[in-house]
């Protein structure tokens, strides 16, 4: 599911930056990534670090809110 950002200036968020919302801990975000519900971008020379694009995060939040409604 990982892919490169569509534009080089697209904002990339870390899991830690996005955690803290209602019901969103680092652990729950990592579980959603593992389940394939959040698209990630591999970062760094070893591609071990992960980032989440703003667009991917917005899609996830929209999907999450519609599932709860």
Long-range contacts (C-beta under 8 A, 24 or more apart in sequence): 1-36, 1-39, 1-40, 2-39, 2-40, 2-41, 2-42, 2-50, 3-39, 3-41, 4-41, 5-41, 5-53, 6-53, 6-55, 10-53, 10-54, 10-55, 11-53, 11-54, 12-41, 12-43, 12-51, 12-52, 12-53, 13-51, 13-52, 13-53, 13-54, 13-57, 14-50, 14-51, 14-52, 15-50, 15-52, 18-52, 18-57, 32-60, 37-63
